Amino acid sequence: MQRPILCTEYLARSQGSTVEGILPIAKRHNVGAFNWGLVAGKTQTYLPWDSWDHPYRAPPKVWFHDLLHPNGRPYRDGEVQTIRKLNGMPSQD
């Protein structure tokens, strides 16, 4: 391909799409990936698609999109390590 390819939605943890599973494939095929949401907050993208019909009283055990808690702590440390590794950055211990 001579044009850039961008994936605008790749993360749906409860549907089996994970950072660790999808981003290495995207990198291997030179596909950019956008993340819906980043920090859990007002946009509520940590909630799954069914939250429109079935409101959640508390955050679900498995977040849908977001990567960080409001205080900046990763939702899953392994996801951040994967992103760092794919970008040639040293791991954080």
Backbone hydrogen bonds in HBPLUS format (Angstrom, degrees):
<---DONOR---> <-ACCEPTOR-->    atom                        ^
c    i                          cat <-CA-CA->   ^        H-A-AA   ^      H-
h    n   atom  resd res      DA  || num        DHA   H-A  angle D-A-AA Bond
n    s   type  num  typ     dist DA aas  dist angle  dist       angle   num
A0032-GLY N   A0005-ILE O   2.97 MM  27  6.31 152.5  2.04 166.0 159.1     1
A0007-CYS N   A0032-GLY O   2.72 MM  25  6.03 170.0  1.73 157.2 158.7     2
A0034-PHE N   A0007-CYS O   2.86 MM  27  6.22 166.5  1.88 169.8 172.3     3
A0012-ALA N   A0017-SER O   3.23 MM   5  4.96 152.4  2.31 118.9 127.1     4
A0015-GLN N   A0012-ALA O   2.73 MM   3  5.35 153.2  1.80 123.6 133.1     5
A0017-SER N   A0012-ALA O   3.27 MM   5  4.96 155.8  2.33 128.0 121.8     6
A0013-ARG N   A0064-PHE O   3.44 MM  51  5.27 159.9  2.48 136.4 133.1     7
A0016-GLY N   A0013-ARG O   3.00 MM   3  5.18 165.0  2.02 112.1 115.6     8
A0022-ILE N   A0018-THR O   2.92 MM   4  5.91 159.8  1.96 153.2 157.1     9
A0023-LEU N   A0019-VAL O   3.13 MM   4  5.59 147.0  2.24 137.0 146.5    10
A0025-ILE N   A0022-ILE O   3.05 MM   3  5.40 121.8  2.40 108.9 123.3    11
A0026-ALA N   A0022-ILE O   2.99 MM   4  6.28 161.0  2.03 156.7 163.0    12
A0027-LYS N   A0023-LEU O   2.90 MM   4  6.09 163.7  1.93 154.1 158.0    13
A0028-ARG N   A0024-PRO O   2.98 MM   4  6.11 160.2  2.02 142.5 148.1    14
A0029-HIS N   A0025-ILE O   3.09 MM   4  6.33 144.3  2.22 146.7 155.5    15
A0031-VAL N   A0026-ALA O   2.77 MM   5  4.78 176.2  1.78 144.4 145.3    16
A0030-ASN N   A0027-LYS O   3.00 MM   3  4.85 164.5  2.02 106.4 110.0    17
A0067-LEU N   A0038-LEU O   2.93 MM  29  5.20 145.5  2.05 121.4 131.1    18
A0068-LEU N   A0038-LEU O   2.82 MM  30  6.06 150.7  1.90 160.3 167.1    19
A0040-ALA N   A0068-LEU O   2.85 MM  28  6.17 167.4  1.87 170.5 168.0    20
A0044-GLN N   A0041-GLY O   3.01 MM   3  5.54 149.2  2.10 117.6 126.7    21
A0047-LEU N   A0044-GLN O   3.14 MM   3  5.76 164.9  2.16 113.9 118.6    22
A0065-HIS N   A0045-THR O   2.96 MM  20  5.52 139.3  2.13 136.5 147.0    23
A0064-PHE N   A0046-TYR O   2.77 MM  18  4.61 155.5  1.83 111.6 119.7    24
A0051-SER N   A0048-PRO O   2.99 MM   3  5.74 165.3  2.01 125.1 128.9    25
A0052-TRP N   A0049-TRP O   3.48 MM   3  6.56 178.8  2.48 127.1 126.8    26
A0053-ASP N   A0050-ASP O   3.04 MM   3  5.54 133.9  2.26 110.7 121.1    27
A0054-HIS N   A0050-ASP O   2.81 MM   4  5.90 149.1  1.90 152.2 162.3    28
A0075-TYR N   A0067-LEU O   2.79 MM   8  5.47 167.8  1.80 144.9 142.4    29
A0069-HIS N   A0073-ARG O   2.73 MM   4  5.26 172.9  1.74 161.9 163.7    30
A0072-GLY N   A0069-HIS O   2.86 MM   3  5.32 163.3  1.89 124.3 127.1    31
A0079-GLU N   A0076-ARG O   3.10 MM   3  5.55 135.7  2.30 109.2 120.0    32
A0081-GLN N   A0077-ASP O   3.03 MM   4  6.37 159.5  2.08 153.9 160.2    33
A0082-THR N   A0078-GLY O   2.93 MM   4  6.13 151.4  2.01 142.4 149.9    34
A0083-ILE N   A0079-GLU O   2.99 MM   4  6.29 162.2  2.02 151.2 155.3    35
A0084-ARG N   A0080-VAL O   2.89 MM   4  6.12 162.6  1.92 152.6 157.5    36
A0085-LYS N   A0081-GLN O   2.90 MM   4  6.05 164.2  1.92 149.1 153.6    37
A0086-LEU N   A0082-THR O   2.94 MM   4  6.13 164.8  1.96 154.3 158.0    38
A0087-ASN N   A0083-ILE O   3.15 MM   4  6.28 131.5  2.40 138.7 150.6    39
A0087-ASN N   A0084-ARG O   3.13 MM   3  5.18 135.6  2.33  97.6 110.1    40
A0089-MET N   A0084-ARG O   2.84 MM   5  4.92 166.0  1.86 151.5 146.6    41
A0088-GLY N   A0085-LYS O   3.06 MM   3  5.13 163.7  2.09 111.3 112.6    42
